[in-house]
Amino acid sequence: MAENYKVDNTDLRILEILMQDAKKPYTEVAKKVFVSGGTVHVRMNKMEAAGIVEKTTLKVNYSKLGYDITAFIGIFLQKSALYDSVLAALKSIPEVTNIHYTTGNYSMFVKIHCRDTNHLKEVLHDKIQQVEGIERTETMISLEESLDRNLNLVKEQS
């Protein structure tokens, strides 16, 4: 069943609502989509089984917790065959929150959160740049996140 699940407009509407607020009770979602709460529950279970919905998370404002610097690091690997070992090493660094295997200039693109510039220097110099297989890095500090949104899954009615 999981591989063959066909998403319909009701599923997309359920996802749209829950992507805006994952804590919204299924009964409230059901009212907006004009189905029963049980239907929302069953459909969410099916979408999880199909791998469409992977997990629910909290969006944390890291700066409110003392992590004032968000940085993006472009990583150049010595050779692409080292990706798996570098990935494993980067996953063990707590400040690393996102890792992407990319095309273009960088082999990998990583997002990190640090308390301040000294912490950033420590993470870069003592952790990331010490990973065997990393040739060099380029760091970009985010001054502001101006947009963070999900895709609009429901097509507008004309």
Protein Blocks (a to p, Z undefined) as FASTA:
>chain_A
ZZmpccdfklmmmmmmmmmommbcfklmmmmnopafklmmmmmmmmmmnomanbdcdddd
fklnopabccddddddfbfklmmmmmmmmmmpmklmbdcddehjbfbdcddddfblmlmm
mmmmmmmmmpghiabdcddddfbdfbdcdddfbdcdZZ
